[in-house]
Amino acid sequence: MSAFETVFHAKAAAEVRGLPERAGKTLWDVLVAVARTPWDVTRPDPLVDDEAFRFVLFDDGDGIVHVRVDDQARTVTIHGVTWIG
């Protein structure tokens, strides 16, 4: 089975601008893993009553990525990226 396509929501695209190199690299590594097996790598977002909305940590827990997994379209939409480092 092929990987899911990763799509950035405009908000998330703006949030990744200016990330330092280390954070950007770990974010990239996490997103590659999410694209391969999104249900295994991510966890359900407890604030949303829909299993498709999920999150994953990056950069040793200093960052979080909020995603929505769409099995039918085979996409993972990145909705938000927060980094506190």
PyMOL commands that set and color helices and strands:
alter all, ss='L'
color gray80, all
select helices_A, chain A and resi 10-16+21-36+38-41
alter helices_A, ss='H'
color red, helices_A
select strands_A, chain A and resi 5-8+43-44+53-58+63-70+75-83
alter strands_A, ss='S'
color yellow, strands_A
deselect
rebuild
show_as cartoon
